[in-house]
Every structure is written in structure tokens, then in C-alpha cells.
Amino acid sequence: MQHTTPAAPAVRETLERLLASETFGRSERARKLLRYLVEREQAGEADRLKGFSIAMDVFGKDGDFDPSTDAVVRVQAGRLRDLLQQYFANEGVAEPVRIAIPRGGYVPSYELNAIRLPAEAEAEGKPQPATEEAAATAPPGSPQDARNRAHPAALLSVPAVAPAAPSLQRHLQFFWLAIALVILMLGVLILRQGSVVLLTGGDTAVETAVATGSIAAPPVETLPQVY
């Protein structure tokens, strides 16, 4: 546990949760005693928390009460200590403040609880994004800037901005590049097919002409006969 004294509002909130818990729901005397002890201590009246005054204020004893013969306060205080331990071990394991009644007296003690649920501890230990941004961009001379200079390590906790997701423009660039590549491949394929057709068609025409004798022979000059 941390031994820093909790603030009064945190103590009162913990007290109300204790009184409304299932653990304390079975004992009205324990609830009355706990409320009385905490409220008197918080009001600065810890010196009044003696067995005699507790017997009169909480348990309705009169002025003839004798703590040496009537152990009601000691018995109920022991019962209260057991219920507090039971509560903070089960229902209140994640309470921010722990309340105890040390043995040998009736003045409550308060301690910050170092055992917290993981989600709560993470949420408390992580600064709000707006606060981080304000701390990192505080103008010179401002109160926040003075705090930054006094505690420079606080700025190291500002996380780096995560890279943004690929934009639509980037997706479009990949799309058009793929289209251009497909068109280029189709063009090469068409050119290759056309070249084969041209070469094959020329050879076929020559063979046909030779076979049909349609190729004109060069003219033969007729020489005059000499007698």
C-alpha cells in the first residue's frame, strides 16, 4: 500500500460504498459503528473516539456504562475489523482507499490502495490526449511551459502520432498502375499476333502465285531475224 493520506472526498466515497456493500449488509451495528468512527475522525474529533463515548453515541448506553464489565464496544470493534478485512479482500479489492481500525484504539486509518484492477490502473496512469497535446505545444512563458521546464520528463510520455491509413489517392494510384500494366501486356500480345499474321500471309501469297503461274514473267525482247 501507499502511505500517502487520501483526500477527504475519496474517504467519504469509500465509506458509502462500504456501507452499501453486501459484506456490511448483514450487520447494522457494524455499519453504524463504522460511519460514526469515520465521520468523527474526518470532523477532527478523533480525541473523542473512546470506548465510553462510542458506547453512548452508537450503542445507546447511559452514563452508568462501565467498559470493564461491558465489552460491547470491544466486541463490535473486533467484528468491524473482520468485516473490513473481508470487504477489501473481495468486494473492495480495487477500492482506491482502504479504511482500517488499528487494534488498541478506535481511530480509523486510511491508505491508498496500490492493488488496482488493470483497466483502472492503466486509465489513471495514461494522460488524456488533449492534455498531452497542450503540454507539448504550450507557448513560451505560459504556466504549462513553466511546468514543462520543471518536469521535462513529462513530455516524454507523449506518444508518437500513429501513421495514418493509406489514403484513397494512394489506392487509386495502384489501381491505375495495374490498369496500365494490363493494357501494355495486351498491346504487346496484339503486336506479336499481328506480326505472325503478316509474315504468314506474305509467304502464302507467294506460294499461291507460283502455283497458279500468275507471276508475270519479264518481257523477252524479240530479236529480228537475219537472212
Number of C-alpha atoms within 10 A of each C-alpha: 10 12 10 10 12 17 11 11 9 14 21 16 13 18 20 12 14 24 18 12 14 12 17 20 12 10 14 11 15 21 19 14 20 27 17 16 21 24 16 17 18 14 9 9 13 16 10 15 19 13 18 17 17 19 23 15 13 16 15 11 15 12 10 8 15 13 13 6 7 11 13 15 21 17 10 16 22 15 14 21 18 13 18 20 15 15 19 19 11 10 14 20 17 18 21 18 24 24 22 19 20 13 11 7 12 24 19 18 14 19 17 19 19 15 13 14 11 10 9 11 13 11 10 10 9 11 13 11 11 9 11 18 13 12 18 17 11 16 12 9 8 10 12 16 18 14 13 16 12 10 10 12 10 15 14 10 12 17 10 7 6 6 6 6 6 8 8 8 9 9 11 11 11 11 11 11 12 12 12 12 11 11 12 12 11 12 12 11 11 11 11 11 11 12 11 10 11 11 10 11 11 10 10 11 11 12 11 12 12 11 10 8 10 10 11 8 7 6 6 6 6 6 6 6 5 4 3
